[in-house]
Amino acid sequence: MHRTLVPWAAAGTLTVIGVAEILLDRAFSAAPGVPAAALLAVVAGTALAGRLPVTGAAVVALAFPIAVAGGLNGPTGAAVLGFFLAPGWAGYRRALASWPAPLAAQLMASLGTWIAGRAAGSTVSGLAAMAWENLFFGALCWGAWGVGLLARRLSDRAELLARLTTALDAERDAREHAAVAEERQRIARDMHDAVAHSISVMVLQLGAVRATLPPGTPQADMLQGVERLGRESVQELHALVGMLRDTPAAVTAPQPSLARAEDLVAEVRAAGLPVRLTVDGDLTGVPRAQDISAYRVLQEALTNVLRHAGTAPTSVHLARTADRVTLTVDNDADPPSPGPADGGGHGLIGMRERVAVFAGTLAAGTRPGGWTVQAVFPLGTAARARS
């Protein structure tokens, strides 16, 4: 229910309760209009509490002296409930400022009881009994007001927690989208490197073929034109890669390749991680694009082990078959945190992006006694069929 409708719904509920009290207690009322006036104070005060908590609580407090002056016990129950509800409609600080209302209700009810008792000629013992009754109702007022204030405080905290949770979810989504975009940019750089390398090889081969032909023949001229286009394409790709890279120095860095897996493992060992590498199959000649991406996944997996597992024993298994390259990294440690790792890299997000380019599969999760990452890169027609 919308926040602005709640006080009116509560006021309606209090009206029903107050009418029931009046009907049950009407025999004790000396003035016919007193019950309605007391009930009006409760309902109006509760409705006002949404915007004016102090005023609303004060109006609710009027129900007590009105009821006492009319010789009516009710609608005191509705008034007590009103004191519980009134602090809940405003903010915690505004509701806290309404504390004089239950005090005023108790004082006015006590004063009204004393005046009514003296006018009726009550004895001292009778006045004392009425005083104890007023103290009891005063305690109810304070208790109801305090519980209502606490309920409002808890409600505010729950709303704040919900807003913070929503903000954190939005921030996490934004970080994940940024991580995906950054990883795709890295993939684009690697793919452009791979394509530029392949075209360069093609240009060299075309030049070798043209050298076997007599100069000036149509075939030689055609091959020369293709060579020229190839060289221009390589230059454009290198320029594009330079724009995509963060720093020009990255262009001269050694190209990633599974053939350099032993060097990567050696670097990790030097950092203090015991790693055992096994290779099944010939890793040379893996298509350039898959070769780069598989190396990057292996690099990220080992980096995550260093971050999260410390010196846990780790094994790396690389396998190549006719239609796929599979890499598996096992370590004997607890699983890493699902959040982004500190210090660079984006863990599973980046690995999934690289594998998804070739419609491969990535499995990362716990196993008995540790954590496993396995990536499968389809090769040749298998990769094209899934893309």
C-alpha positions in Angstrom: 0.0 0.0 0.0 1.3 3.5 -0.8 2.7 5.4 2.1 0.2 8.2 1.9 -2.8 5.9 2.1 -1.6 4.0 5.2 -2.7 6.7 7.8 -6.2 6.8 6.3 -6.5 3.1 6.4 -5.3 3.1 10.0 -7.8 5.9 10.8 -10.6 3.8 9.4 -9.5 0.8 11.5 -9.4 2.9 14.6 -12.9 4.2 13.8 -14.2 0.7 13.9 -12.4 -0.1 17.1 -13.6 3.1 18.8 -17.2 2.6 17.7 -17.1 -0.9 19.2 -15.7 0.5 22.5 -18.4 3.2 22.6 -21.2 0.7 22.1 -19.8 -1.5 24.9 -19.2 1.4 27.3 -22.1 3.8 26.4 -23.9 3.1 29.7 -21.2 4.9 31.6 -21.3 8.1 29.6 -23.0 11.0 31.1 -22.9 13.2 27.9 -24.0 11.7 24.6 -21.5 13.7 22.5 -18.5 12.7 24.5 -17.8 9.3 22.9 -18.0 10.8 19.4 -15.7 13.7 20.3 -13.1 11.3 21.8 -13.2 9.1 18.8 -12.9 12.0 16.5 -9.7 13.1 18.3 -8.2 9.6 17.8 -9.1 9.3 14.1 -8.1 12.9 13.2 -4.9 12.7 15.1 -3.8 9.4 13.5 -4.6 10.8 10.0 -2.6 14.0 10.7 0.4 12.1 12.0 1.6 11.4 8.4 2.6 15.0 7.8 2.5 16.5 11.3 3.6 13.9 13.8 3.7 16.2 16.8 0.3 17.7 16.1 -1.2 14.3 15.3 0.0 12.8 18.5 -1.3 15.8 20.5 -4.7 15.5 18.9 -4.8 11.8 19.8 -3.9 12.8 23.4 -7.0 14.9 23.6 -9.1 11.7 23.6 -8.1 10.9 27.2 -9.3 14.1 28.9 -12.4 14.1 26.7 -13.3 10.5 27.7 -12.6 11.2 31.4 -14.6 14.4 31.4 -17.5 12.5 30.0 -17.2 9.6 32.4 -16.3 7.2 29.6 -13.6 4.6 29.7 -13.6 4.2 25.9 -12.4 4.9 23.3 -9.1 4.7 25.3 -8.2 1.4 23.6 -8.4 3.1 20.2 -6.4 6.0 21.6 -3.6 3.7 22.8 -3.5 2.0 19.4 -3.4 5.5 17.9 -0.3 6.3 19.9 1.3 3.2 18.6 0.5 4.1 14.9 1.1 7.8 15.0 4.9 7.8 15.2 5.1 5.4 12.3 3.9 7.7 9.6 6.7 10.3 9.8 10.4 10.0 9.7 12.2 8.8 12.8 13.5 12.3 13.9 10.1 13.9 13.4 8.3 11.1 15.2 10.8 11.4 18.1 9.8 15.0 18.5 6.2 13.9 19.4 7.2 12.6 22.8 5.4 15.4 24.7 2.1 14.0 23.4 1.9 10.8 25.6 3.1 12.9 28.5 0.4 15.5 27.9 -2.2 12.7 27.6 -1.3 11.2 30.9 -1.3 14.6 32.7 -4.6 15.7 31.1 -6.2 12.4 31.9 -5.0 12.6 35.5 -6.2 16.1 35.9 -9.5 15.4 34.3 -10.0 12.3 36.6 -9.2 14.4 39.7 -11.6 17.2 38.7 -14.3 14.7 37.8 -13.8 12.8 41.0 -13.9 15.8 43.2 -17.1 17.0 41.5 -18.7 13.6 42.0 -17.7 13.6 45.7 -15.3 10.7 45.5 -13.4 9.6 48.5 -9.7 9.7 48.9 -9.5 5.9 48.3 -11.6 6.3 45.2 -9.4 9.1 43.8 -6.4 6.9 44.5 -7.9 4.0 42.6 -8.6 6.4 39.7 -5.1 7.7 39.9 -3.6 4.2 39.6 -5.9 3.6 36.7 -4.6 6.7 35.0 -1.0 5.6 35.7 -1.8 2.3 34.0 -3.3 4.0 30.9 -0.3 6.4 30.9 2.1 3.5 30.8 0.1 2.0 28.0 0.4 5.3 26.1 4.2 5.5 26.6 4.6 1.9 25.7 2.5 2.2 22.6 4.3 5.3 21.5 7.7 3.7 22.2 6.9 0.6 20.3 5.5 2.7 17.4 8.7 4.7 17.3 10.9 1.6 17.3 8.8 0.1 14.5 9.4 3.3 12.5 13.1 3.1 13.2 13.2 -0.5 12.0 11.1 0.4 8.9 13.5 3.2 8.0 16.5 0.9 8.4 14.8 -1.7 6.2 14.1 0.9 3.5 17.7 2.2 3.7 19.1 -1.3 3.4 16.8 -2.0 0.4 18.1 1.2 -1.3 21.7 0.4 -0.5 21.2 -3.1 -1.9 19.7 -1.8 -5.1 22.6 0.7 -5.5 25.2 -2.0 -4.9 23.5 -4.3 -7.4 23.5 -1.4 -10.0 27.2 -0.7 -9.2 28.1 -4.4 -9.6 26.2 -4.6 -12.9 28.0 -1.5 -14.1 31.4 -3.0 -13.1 30.6 -6.2 -14.9 29.5 -4.4 -18.0 32.7 -2.3 -17.9 34.8 -5.5 -17.4 33.1 -7.2 -20.4 33.7 -4.1 -22.5 37.4 -4.0 -21.5 37.9 -7.7 -22.1 36.3 -7.4 -25.5 38.7 -4.6 -26.3 41.6 -6.8 -25.3 40.2 -9.7 -27.4 39.8 -7.3 -30.4 43.5 -6.3 -30.0 44.6 -9.9 -30.0 42.3 -10.8 -32.9 43.7 -7.9 -35.0 47.2 -9.1 -34.2 46.3 -12.6 -35.3 44.7 -11.4 -38.5 47.6 -9.1 -39.3 50.0 -11.9 -38.8 48.1 -14.2 -41.1 47.8 -11.6 -43.8 51.5 -10.9 -43.6 52.2 -14.6 -44.2 49.8 -14.6 -47.2 51.6 -11.5 -48.7 55.0 -13.3 -48.3 53.6 -16.4 -50.0 52.1 -14.4 -52.8 55.5 -12.7 -53.3 57.2 -16.1 -53.5 54.7 -17.3 -56.1 55.0 -14.0 -58.2 58.8 -14.5 -58.2 58.3 -17.7 -60.1 56.4 -16.0 -62.9 57.9 -14.0 -65.8 57.8 -10.3 -65.1 55.1 -8.3 -67.0 52.7 -11.2 -67.4 49.0 -10.6 -66.5 49.3 -13.2 -63.7 52.4 -11.5 -62.2 50.7 -8.1 -62.3 47.6 -9.5 -60.7 49.6 -11.1 -57.9 51.5 -7.8 -57.4 48.2 -6.0 -57.0 47.0 -8.5 -54.4 50.4 -8.1 -52.6 49.9 -4.4 -52.5 46.4 -4.7 -51.1 47.6 -7.1 -48.5 50.4 -4.8 -47.3 48.0 -1.9 -47.1 45.6 -4.1 -45.0 48.4 -5.0 -42.7 49.3 -1.4 -42.2 45.7 -0.5 -41.5 45.4 -3.3 -39.0 48.6 -2.3 -37.2 47.3 1.3 -37.0 44.0 0.0 -35.6 45.8 -2.1 -33.1 47.8 0.9 -32.0 44.6 2.8 -31.4 43.1 -0.1 -29.3 46.2 -0.6 -27.2 46.6 1.3 -23.9 50.3 2.1 -24.6 52.5 2.0 -27.7 54.9 -0.3 -25.8 52.4 -3.0 -25.8 52.9 -3.5 -29.6 56.4 -4.8 -29.1 55.5 -7.2 -26.3 56.0 -11.0 -27.0 52.9 -12.4 -28.7 50.9 -14.8 -26.4 50.9 -18.4 -27.5 50.4 -21.8 -25.9 53.8 -22.7 -27.2 55.0 -20.2 -24.5 53.0 -21.9 -21.7 56.2 -23.3 -20.1 57.6 -19.7 -19.8 54.3 -18.6 -18.2 54.4 -21.4 -15.7 58.0 -20.6 -14.9 57.1 -17.0 -14.1 54.3 -18.2 -11.8 56.7 -20.7 -10.1 59.1 -17.8 -9.5 56.3 -16.0 -7.8 56.1 -18.8 -5.2 53.3 -21.0 -6.7 54.1 -24.7 -7.1 52.8 -25.5 -10.6 53.1 -28.8 -12.5 52.5 -28.6 -16.3 51.6 -31.5 -18.5 51.0 -31.3 -22.3 49.2 -33.8 -24.5 49.4 -33.2 -28.2 51.2 -30.7 -30.4 50.4 -27.1 -29.4 52.3 -25.6 -32.4 50.1 -24.8 -35.3 47.0 -24.0 -33.3 45.0 -21.3 -35.2 46.3 -17.9 -34.1 43.0 -16.6 -32.7 42.4 -19.6 -30.5 46.0 -19.8 -29.6 46.0 -16.2 -28.2 42.7 -16.6 -26.4 43.7 -19.9 -24.8 46.9 -18.4 -23.6 45.1 -15.5 -22.0 42.6 -17.8 -20.3 45.5 -19.8 -18.9 47.3 -16.6 -17.8 44.1 -15.3 -16.0 43.5 -18.7 -14.3 47.0 -18.8 -12.9 46.8 -15.2 -11.8 43.6 -15.9 -9.9 45.3 -18.9 -8.2 48.1 -16.5 -7.1 45.6 -14.0 -5.8 43.2 -16.4 -4.0 45.1 -19.6 -3.3 48.6 -18.3 -2.4 51.0 -21.3 -2.5 48.4 -24.0 -3.0 49.7 -26.9 -5.2 48.4 -26.3 -8.7 48.4 -28.4 -11.9 48.0 -27.3 -15.5 47.0 -29.7 -18.2 47.0 -28.7 -21.9 45.6 -31.0 -24.5 45.1 -30.7 -28.2 43.1 -33.0 -30.4 42.0 -32.7 -34.0 39.0 -30.5 -33.2 39.8 -28.8 -29.9 42.2 -27.4 -27.4 41.5 -28.1 -23.8 43.2 -26.4 -20.8 42.6 -27.4 -17.2 43.9 -25.7 -14.1 43.4 -27.4 -10.7 44.5 -26.1 -7.4 44.1 -27.4 -3.8 42.5 -24.4 -2.2 39.1 -22.9 -1.3 37.1 -21.3 -4.2 37.8 -17.6 -4.9 35.4 -14.9 -4.0 32.7 -14.3 -6.6 33.5 -10.6 -6.7 36.0 -8.9 -9.0 39.6 -9.6 -8.0 41.7 -6.8 -6.6 44.6 -5.5 -8.6 43.4 -5.9 -12.2 41.9 -8.5 -14.4 38.3 -9.6 -14.2 38.5 -13.3 -13.5 35.7 -15.5 -14.9 34.1 -12.6 -16.8 37.1 -12.2 -19.1 37.7 -15.9 -19.5 34.0 -16.5 -20.4 34.2 -13.7 -23.0 37.3 -15.2 -24.6 35.8 -18.7 -24.8 32.5 -17.4 -26.1 34.2 -15.8 -29.1 34.7 -19.4 -30.5 31.5 -20.9 -29.0 33.6 -22.9 -26.6 32.8 -23.9 -23.1 34.2 -22.7 -19.7 33.6 -24.6 -16.5 34.8 -23.1 -13.2 33.8 -24.5 -9.8 34.6 -26.5 -6.7 35.8 -30.0 -6.7 36.7 -32.2 -3.7 39.6 -30.5 -2.0 40.0 -27.5 -4.4 38.9 -25.5 -7.4 39.0 -26.2 -11.1 38.9 -24.1 -14.2 38.5 -25.9 -17.6 38.2 -24.2 -21.0 37.6 -25.9 -24.3 38.3 -24.1 -27.6 36.9 -25.7 -30.8 39.2 -25.7 -33.8 38.7 -25.6 -37.5 35.2 -26.5 -38.8 34.0 -27.2 -35.2 34.6 -23.6 -34.3 33.0 -22.3 -37.4 30.0 -24.6 -37.0 29.2 -23.2 -33.5 29.9 -19.5 -34.3 
